[in-house]
Amino acid sequence: MTVHTLHAPSTQDAVQQVKVHLAAALRLAVLDEFEEGIDNHFTACVPGRTDQYFVLPFGLHWSEAKASDMMIFNEAGQTLEGRGLVELSCQTIHAPLHRITGAKVVLHTHQPWATALNMLQDNRLVPATQTAAFFHGRIAYDDTYTGLASAIEEGERLAKIMGDKTVLFMKNHGVVTVGDTVAQAYRRLYKLEKACQTQVLAMSTGKELNILSDEVIQRVLTPSGADRHPRGDRERLYFEAMMRILDRTNPGYSD
């Protein structure tokens, strides 16, 4: 059995690690039922660059993503390395989000429970569970769906709305999470879907939700000095575990 350990890679390994993790995240999105086949996009900055991004070439199914498939594109939509073309909405949404917010990783999906919440007139994620409380104050909301993204200006609009938040809710559309690493951004995406799922299920009962108090929310958000596993470690351990699951169920992403 392969034992994955995420660590700070050497310079020569950094590029390969990002490619492997991005391919793994795409396959995990299929496992978690976040994907829409070949649509939506996961991107990551090329290590050492802020203006070049890895992406899976459009036309490949997420379940078949491999590290060697990853191409590099820029904001002009040019393929700088690898084979294939970047899909237009990926270029126009992701490149400005990277450039303006400074995010190293940008994940965008139409995952079902988060998108279901975003179909509602009142689409706010409320702190009614411990998981949802972790997102309190960290979500930006785009309340104006403008149609398919076909110009850089749309990505710039979304980036300005997102600001320094880690999650973007896109009404009538989907969600975005960002992070410094693939592991961090993907764990946010996963936990977000769980929080949205439980809220939509609770709302379906027609009963009033019990919202956590501000005092309790702050206790959730404040790290405990006694915690043996800081949040950065939790992200790493989670992603290592999920890669081990992929090694058993859908190997080959690191090729």
N, C-alpha and C positions, 0 to 999 in steps of 0.2 A: 504494500500500500504506500502510495506517495504521501509524505508528510510535508505539507506546505508551511513555510514560515515566512511571513512578510517582514522585511527589514529594510533599513536604508541601503540601497544598492550602491555599488561603485559607479563611477561615471559611465564606464563602458557597459554596465548592465542595466542602467536606468531606462534606456529606450526599450529594451526587450521586456523589462518588467511591466512597463505601462501597457505595451501591446498585449502581453499575456493577460493582464488583469482586465483590460477592456474586453478582450474576447471572452473571458470567463464571465464578466458581468452580463454580456449579451446573452450567453447561454443560460445564465441564471434567470434572466428576465423571462425566458421561455418556460423554464421550470416553475416560476412564480406566476405565470400567466399575465405578465405585464405587456407582452409584445403584440404587434399587429403584422406578423410575418416579416416583410422586408421594410416596413415603414417605421417611422420615428427614428431617433438617433441618439447614440452615446458618443461623446467626443472627449478627447483629452489633449492637453497641450503637449507638444514634443518637449521632452526635458531640455531645459536651457533656453527654450524659445517661448515667447508670448504671442507670436503671430503665425504659428503653424500648428495644425491640429491633426491628430489621428482620428480616423473614422473607418467603419466598415463600408466598403464600396457598395453603392446602391444596387440592389438586385440579388444580393446574397441573403439567405434566411438567417435570422439570428441564431438558430440552433446549430448552424454549421460554421459559425465564426471561428477563425483561427488567428493567432498572432501574426502569422505570415501574410494574412490577407490585408492587414491594416495599411491603408494609404494615408498620405499626408496631403492636406489641402490648405489653402490660405483664404483670406476674406474675399479675394477676387474670384474665388471658385476654381483656381488652377490646381491641377494635380501635380504636386512637387515630387512625390515619390510613390511608387507602387502602381497598381493597375486599377482602372475604373474612373468613374466620375462621381463627384460629390453631388448629392441630390440638392435641388435648389433651396428648399426650405431649411435644410441643414446649414447650408452656407449662410443664409440670410438671418437665421435665428441664433445659431450657435456661435458663429464668429464674433458678432457684436457682444454677446453675453460674456464670452471669454475676455474680450478686449476691455469692455467697460467695467465689469464687476471684478476682474482679476481672477476669476475662478479657473482653476487648473483642470477641473473635470465638470462637464455639463451633461446631465442625463435628462432626456425628454421622452415621455411616454403618454399614451392614452389609456393607462391602466384602469380597469373597470370601476373599482370602488371610488377612487379619487375623481375619476371623470364623472361618475354618477353624482357625486356631491357637487361638482362644478356645473352640472346641468340645472341646479336649483337656483331660484332667484336669490335666496340667502344661502350662499355656498361657503360660509365660514366654518372652519374646523374649530370646534369649541372644546375647551379643556374639561371634558367630562370623564376622561380616563387618564391613568398615569402615562400611557404612551402619548396621548394627545397633548398632555401638559408639557412634554419635552419640546413641542413645536410652538408653544405659546410665545408670541412676539417675534417669531422667526419666519413667518410666512408673509409674502407680499401677494397682493391680489390684483389681477388684471380683469376688470369687469367689462371690458369692451372687446368682444371678438370681432376682428376685422376681415376675416376670410383667410384664404391660403396666403402664407408668407412668400412674397415674390421679390421683395426689395430689402436691402440692408436697413433701410429706415425702420422697418417693422421690428427687426431685432434690436435696434437701438432704442426704440420705444419700450420694448419689454425689459431691456437691461436697466433703463432708468426707473421703471416701476419696481424692479427687483431690488435695486440698491445693494445694501449690505446684508439682505436676508439670505437664508439658505434654501428656501423653497419658494416657488412661484406657482400660484393657482391661476390657471388660464380658463376663464369662464367659457362654457360651451366647447371646450377644447381638450385640455389635459393638464399635466403638471410638469414642472422642472425642479430637479434638485441639483445643487452644486456642492463641490468639496475640494479639498486639497489633494485627495487621493481617490482612486476608484473605489476602494473599500469604504471610505467615509461617505461618498456620494451615494453609493448603492445601498448601504445600510439605512441611510436617510429615506431613500425611495421605498425600501421594504417596510420600514416602520411607519411611514406615512400611509401606505396602502392599508396596513392593519388598523391604524387610527381611523381612517375614512370608512373602512368596512364596518367597524363596530358602531360608529356614529350613525351611518345609514341604517343599519339593522335596528338600533335603538329607536331611531326616528320612525321606523316603520310600525312600531307598536302604537304610535299616536299618543304615548305618555310623555309627560314633561321630563326633560333631561335634568339630572342633578349636576350642576356645574361646580367644579372645585373652587375653593376660595383662593384669593390672591396669596394668602399666607401659605397654603399648602402647595400651590404652584411654585412659589419661590423655593420651598424646601426641596421639591422635585428637581428644580433647575440648579440648585447649589450643590456642587460635589461634596461628598463627605470625606473628611480627612482620614476616616477609618476604612474607606473602600479599598479593597485589595486589587481592584481592577479599574483603573482610570478609564475614562470614556474612549480615549485613543486606543487603549488595549482592547476594549470591547469591539471596536470596529475591526481591528486587525484579527482578533480571534474569530469573529463572526465570518469574515471573508475567507480565512483559512479553512474553516469548517465547511463552508459552502463549496469551495474548490475541491475539497475531498469528496463531497457528494458528487460533484461533476466527474471526478476521476472514476467513480463507480458507475455512473449512469449515462454520461455523455462525454467520454474522454476525447482528447485531441485538440482542445482549444489552445494548448501551448505550442502546437506544431508551427 
